[in-house]
Amino acid sequence: MSLPQFLRIAIIAPKFPITSHTNVYGLIWPILKTLSKQGHDITVFSWKSALGEAQITVENVRIHFIGDAAKSNNMKDFPRLVFEAFSREHTQNPFHIVHSLTDDAILIARRRKRFKVATIFDIQATHIEDVFTFIGMSTDTVSSRIRNGLRISYTFLKNYFNKDRNLLALADGFFVTSPQQQLVLERYYLYPQTRIFTVPYGMDIHDLSQREKSELLKKQLSIPQNCKVAVTISEMTEKSEMIHILRAFQKVTIKKPNSKLLILGTGPQYKAIEFEMLNLALASKVVFLGNVPPYEISDYIDLADVFISLSNRSINADTSTFEAMAQKKIVIGSEVSALSNIIENTKDGFLIRPADSYGLSELIIDIFSHSEHYEHIGENARSKVLSLFDLDKLVSQTLSAYIQVLRLTRRYDNHAAQPVKRPEMGL
């Protein structure tokens, strides 16, 4: 049985927002639209559209918004609704690949043999990031390392037996973004190396052109001239992560009073983090910006002299980190995150342990005091991003992974209908 010349691919992505009539934001979007141009049929199953439409087509990629179609506001319905929508589509014109960015394709994966499709999940469909979050949170004391070790072990075992084991058994392949994630899947989850594919999804390269700082935004935020600015993004699910940054910045403000920290994002630990900020007397130095629309994040990145990326959980934060590097910002990342496989410490950015508030404060103080000494870091960072996210390479890696999974499963139908190019709908 020969492989089909063109693939019919279903993408399961509950968060695939359309923020305007022409722009689709998402890490995988540039790859999808290129595959579509090559003749492959791409259908995205998502949750809600900002435009309130049940279905749209952008650059020949059809996007179903399941929540809008079903008139449902309960996100818990998404796995069931996407299964039903996929079943209807698959009956009319069979898919070859189901690629789920989350674990919401679990019902489809359970019936993958009946559907005769190959199922691929992204690493964020698992709970591996929970373990990475705790790895860098211990301080240099024996008791702290023991407590943190026990916490990591408990988190790993709980997530594996309660959640991830079932998903791993149903996945025909996994996409990871770094060698570190691949190592964890192989060593601790015992997942076959031949079914793991490293594809560092990048943002649309057209968004990486250099920009100037917005003077209007600086006025709105009451940022004076010559003020040094640090920016970070947090989902605020872990209090300790942000508290280490706040304590570091308290030391920064003592030596560099003309400085501010902008915090984008919010979450369940917001009140606790805000309380710690007030206790540290940083009310005039720290600005909580809350949930910022994706298309506005770039404006805040442009204001940064330093971009702090110590989170291991947010894909959006990773996207912003790459954008910050492309804007020649000095990026300080976590040495236990996927960034450690991208940033070369002291060459195109800096890597520290998330709990090292002293090291973080000293580094920021030196950058703010001697910014001219760090210009080459920003230049190298931009060069790294532009070379790393070569779109042709990413598309080739993704398509190669799809084909390899099909060959491993042999779950494809030689008589599946070839994709028909759809006219692009005006948006």
C-alpha positions in Angstrom: 0.0 0.0 0.0 1.6 3.3 -1.1 1.4 6.5 0.8 -1.0 9.1 -0.4 0.5 11.9 -2.5 -1.5 14.5 -0.5 -2.4 14.2 3.1 -5.7 15.2 4.7 -4.8 16.5 8.2 -7.1 17.4 11.1 -5.6 19.9 13.6 -7.3 19.9 17.0 -6.5 23.3 18.7 -9.1 24.8 21.1 -7.3 28.1 21.1 -6.9 29.2 17.5 -8.1 32.8 17.7 -8.8 35.0 14.8 -7.9 38.5 16.0 -8.7 40.4 12.8 -10.1 39.7 9.4 -6.6 38.9 8.0 -4.4 37.6 10.8 -4.4 34.2 12.4 -2.1 33.9 15.5 -0.6 30.7 16.6 2.7 28.9 16.6 1.7 26.3 14.0 -0.1 28.7 11.6 2.8 29.4 9.2 3.4 25.7 8.8 -0.3 24.9 8.1 -0.8 27.5 5.4 2.4 26.4 3.7 1.3 22.8 3.7 -2.0 23.9 2.3 -0.2 25.7 -0.6 1.7 22.4 -1.3 -1.7 20.7 -1.9 -2.3 19.1 1.5 -5.8 19.4 2.9 -5.8 21.1 6.3 -8.9 21.4 8.6 -8.7 23.0 12.0 -11.2 22.2 14.8 -11.2 25.0 17.4 -13.5 26.3 20.1 -14.6 29.9 19.6 -14.1 32.6 17.1 -13.7 36.3 18.0 -15.9 36.9 15.0 -18.6 34.5 16.2 -18.6 32.5 13.0 -19.0 28.7 13.0 -16.7 28.2 10.0 -14.2 30.3 8.0 -11.5 29.6 5.4 -8.2 31.4 5.5 -5.6 30.8 2.8 -7.3 27.5 1.9 -7.2 26.3 5.5 -10.7 25.6 6.8 -11.4 26.3 10.5 -14.4 25.0 12.4 -15.3 26.8 15.6 -17.1 24.0 17.4 -18.4 26.1 20.3 -20.0 28.6 18.0 -21.6 25.9 15.8 -23.0 24.1 18.8 -24.0 27.3 20.6 -22.1 26.0 23.7 -20.2 28.1 26.3 -19.0 25.1 28.3 -15.4 24.4 27.3 -15.7 20.9 28.9 -17.9 20.0 26.0 -15.1 20.5 23.5 -13.7 16.9 23.5 -17.2 15.5 22.8 -18.1 18.1 20.3 -14.9 17.9 18.4 -15.3 14.1 18.2 -18.7 14.5 16.7 -17.6 17.1 14.2 -14.5 15.1 13.2 -16.7 11.9 12.8 -19.0 13.8 10.4 -16.1 15.2 8.3 -14.2 11.9 8.3 -17.3 10.0 7.0 -17.5 12.4 4.1 -13.8 12.5 3.3 -11.4 10.4 5.4 -8.5 12.1 7.2 -5.0 10.5 7.3 -3.6 12.4 10.3 -5.1 13.8 13.5 -2.7 16.3 15.1 -3.9 17.5 18.5 -2.1 20.4 20.2 -3.9 19.5 23.5 -5.4 16.3 24.9 -8.8 17.1 23.6 -8.5 14.5 20.8 -8.6 11.7 23.3 -12.0 10.4 22.2 -10.8 10.3 18.6 -7.5 8.6 19.6 -9.4 5.8 21.4 -11.1 5.0 18.0 -8.1 5.6 15.8 -8.0 2.0 14.5 -11.7 2.1 13.5 -11.2 5.5 11.9 -8.0 4.3 10.3 -6.1 7.5 11.2 -2.8 8.2 12.8 -2.9 10.3 16.0 -0.2 12.7 17.0 -0.1 14.9 20.1 2.0 17.9 21.1 4.0 17.7 24.2 1.8 20.3 25.9 -1.0 17.7 25.8 0.8 16.0 28.6 1.6 17.4 32.1 5.4 17.2 31.7 5.7 21.0 32.2 4.4 20.6 35.8 7.6 18.8 36.6 9.8 21.3 34.8 8.2 24.1 36.8 9.5 22.6 40.1 13.0 21.6 38.9 14.5 25.1 39.2 12.6 26.1 42.3 14.9 24.7 45.0 17.4 26.9 46.8 21.0 25.9 47.7 20.2 24.1 50.9 19.9 20.4 51.6 16.4 20.7 53.1 15.1 22.7 50.1 16.5 20.2 47.6 15.0 17.3 49.5 11.6 18.9 49.7 11.7 19.9 46.0 12.8 16.4 45.0 9.9 14.9 46.8 7.5 17.4 45.2 8.8 16.6 41.8 8.5 12.9 42.4 5.0 13.2 43.7 3.9 15.5 40.8 5.4 13.1 38.2 3.8 10.0 39.6 0.4 11.7 40.1 0.3 13.1 36.6 1.6 9.9 35.0 -0.8 7.5 36.5 -3.9 9.8 36.7 -3.5 11.5 33.3 -0.5 10.9 31.0 -0.2 7.1 30.9 -3.5 6.8 29.0 -2.6 9.5 26.5 0.8 8.0 25.8 -0.8 4.7 25.1 -3.1 6.2 22.5 -0.6 8.5 20.7 1.0 7.2 17.6 3.5 10.0 17.8 4.6 13.0 19.8 5.8 16.5 18.7 8.3 18.1 21.1 10.0 21.5 20.8 13.4 20.7 22.4 15.8 17.8 23.0 15.2 18.2 26.7 11.5 17.3 26.3 12.4 14.3 24.1 14.8 13.1 26.8 12.1 13.2 29.4 9.6 11.4 27.2 12.2 8.6 26.5 13.8 8.3 29.9 10.9 8.8 32.4 7.8 8.1 30.3 9.5 5.2 28.3 8.0 6.4 25.1 9.7 5.0 21.9 12.3 7.3 20.4 11.2 6.5 16.9 7.8 8.1 17.6 9.1 11.4 19.0 9.7 14.3 16.6 11.5 17.6 17.5 9.9 20.5 15.6 10.6 23.9 17.1 7.4 25.7 16.0 8.1 29.3 15.2 6.0 32.4 14.7 5.3 33.9 11.3 8.6 35.4 10.2 6.9 38.4 8.9 6.3 39.5 12.5 10.0 39.7 13.2 10.9 43.0 11.6 12.5 45.5 13.9 10.3 48.1 15.5 10.7 51.3 17.5 9.4 51.8 21.0 6.0 53.4 21.3 6.3 56.8 22.9 2.5 56.9 23.3 2.5 53.6 25.3 5.3 54.9 27.5 3.2 58.0 28.4 0.1 55.8 29.1 2.2 53.7 31.5 3.9 56.8 33.0 7.3 55.6 32.1 9.7 58.5 32.2 12.5 59.1 29.7 15.7 57.1 30.4 13.8 54.7 32.6 15.0 51.1 32.3 12.3 48.6 31.8 12.0 44.9 32.5 9.1 42.8 31.1 7.9 39.4 32.0 4.9 37.2 31.2 3.2 34.9 33.7 0.2 32.7 33.9 0.4 33.1 37.7 -0.3 29.4 38.4 2.8 29.1 40.6 3.3 31.9 43.2 7.0 31.2 43.9 7.9 31.8 40.3 6.9 35.4 40.3 7.9 36.0 43.9 11.6 35.3 43.0 11.4 37.8 40.2 9.8 40.4 42.5 12.4 39.9 45.2 15.1 40.3 42.6 13.6 43.5 41.3 13.4 45.0 44.8 17.2 44.8 44.9 17.3 46.3 41.4 15.2 49.4 42.4 17.5 50.1 45.3 20.5 50.6 43.0 18.6 51.7 39.9 15.6 53.7 41.2 14.7 54.8 37.6 13.4 51.4 36.6 10.1 49.6 36.2 8.9 46.0 35.9 5.9 45.3 33.6 4.1 42.0 34.3 1.7 40.7 31.6 -0.8 38.0 32.4 -3.0 37.0 35.3 -4.1 33.7 37.0 -5.2 32.0 40.2 -2.2 33.3 42.2 -2.6 36.9 41.2 -3.8 38.2 44.6 -1.0 36.4 46.5 1.6 37.8 44.0 0.2 41.3 44.3 0.2 41.1 48.1 3.9 40.1 48.0 4.6 43.1 45.7 3.0 45.5 48.1 5.0 43.9 51.0 8.2 44.6 49.1 7.2 48.3 48.6 7.2 48.0 44.9 3.8 49.6 44.1 5.4 52.5 42.2 7.9 50.2 40.4 5.8 47.3 39.2 2.9 47.5 36.8 0.4 44.6 36.5 -1.1 44.7 33.0 -3.4 41.7 33.2 -4.4 39.7 30.2 -3.1 41.6 27.1 -4.5 40.6 23.7 -1.9 38.7 21.6 -1.6 41.4 19.0 -0.7 44.0 21.7 2.0 42.0 23.5 4.6 43.1 20.9 4.1 46.7 21.9 5.1 45.9 25.5 8.1 43.8 24.4 9.3 46.8 22.4 9.6 48.8 25.6 11.8 46.3 27.3 15.5 46.6 28.0 15.4 43.2 29.6 12.9 40.4 28.9 12.6 37.8 31.7 11.3 34.4 30.7 11.5 32.0 33.6 8.2 30.2 33.1 8.1 26.6 31.9 4.4 26.5 31.2 3.2 29.1 28.7 3.6 28.6 25.0 2.6 32.2 24.5 5.5 33.2 26.7 7.9 31.2 24.5 6.6 33.0 21.4 7.1 36.3 23.1 10.6 35.3 24.1 11.6 34.6 20.5 10.0 37.9 19.5 12.0 39.7 22.2 15.2 38.0 20.9 14.3 39.1 17.3 13.9 42.7 18.7 17.5 42.5 20.1 16.3 42.5 23.7 18.4 41.0 26.5 16.6 37.8 27.4 17.0 36.1 30.7 15.6 32.5 30.6 15.4 29.5 32.8 18.2 27.0 32.6 15.7 24.2 33.2 13.3 25.1 30.4 13.3 24.4 26.7 15.0 27.8 26.2 18.2 26.2 27.5 18.4 24.3 24.2 18.1 27.6 22.2 19.9 30.3 24.2 23.6 30.0 24.5 24.4 31.5 27.9 26.3 34.8 27.7 26.3 34.7 23.9 22.8 35.4 22.8 21.0 35.6 26.2 21.4 34.5 29.8 20.2 31.3 31.6 19.7 31.2 35.4 18.0 29.0 37.9 14.5 30.4 38.5 15.0 30.5 42.3 18.2 32.4 42.1 16.8 35.9 42.9 20.3 37.2 43.9 21.8 36.2 40.6 18.9 37.6 38.7 19.1 41.0 40.5 22.8 41.3 39.9 22.5 40.5 36.3 19.7 43.0 35.7 21.6 45.7 37.6 24.6 45.2 35.4 22.6 45.3 32.2 20.8 48.5 33.3 24.1 50.1 34.3 26.2 49.1 31.3 23.8 48.5 28.5 26.5 49.3 25.9 28.3 46.1 27.0 25.4 44.0 26.1 24.6 45.2 22.6 26.3 42.2 21.0 24.0 39.9 23.0 21.0 41.4 21.4 22.5 41.2 17.9 23.4 37.6 18.4 19.9 36.9 19.7 18.2 38.3 16.6 20.5 36.3 14.3 19.8 33.1 16.3 16.0 33.5 15.9 16.1 34.4 12.2 18.2 31.3 11.5 16.4 29.0 13.9 12.9 29.6 12.5 13.4 29.0 8.9 9.9 28.3 7.6 11.0 25.9 4.8 12.9 23.8 7.4 10.0 23.7 9.8 7.5 22.6 7.1 9.9 19.9 5.9 10.3 18.6 9.5 6.6 18.6 10.1 5.7 16.8 6.9 8.4 14.3 7.4 7.0 13.5 10.9 3.5 13.0 9.5 4.8 10.6 6.8 6.9 8.6 9.3 4.0 8.2 11.6 1.8 7.0 8.7 4.5 4.5 7.8 4.8 3.2 11.4 1.0 2.8 11.8 0.2 1.8 8.1 -3.3 3.2 9.0 -4.1 5.0 5.8 -6.4 4.3 3.0 -5.2 4.3 -0.6 -8.6 5.3 -1.8 -9.0 8.3 0.4 -10.2 11.3 -1.6 -7.6 13.6 -2.8 -7.9 17.1 -1.4 -9.7 19.7 -3.4 -8.5 23.3 -3.3 -11.1 25.5 -1.8 -11.5 29.1 -2.8 -10.3 31.5 0.0 -13.2 33.2 1.6 -13.0 36.9 2.1 -12.7 37.8 5.8 
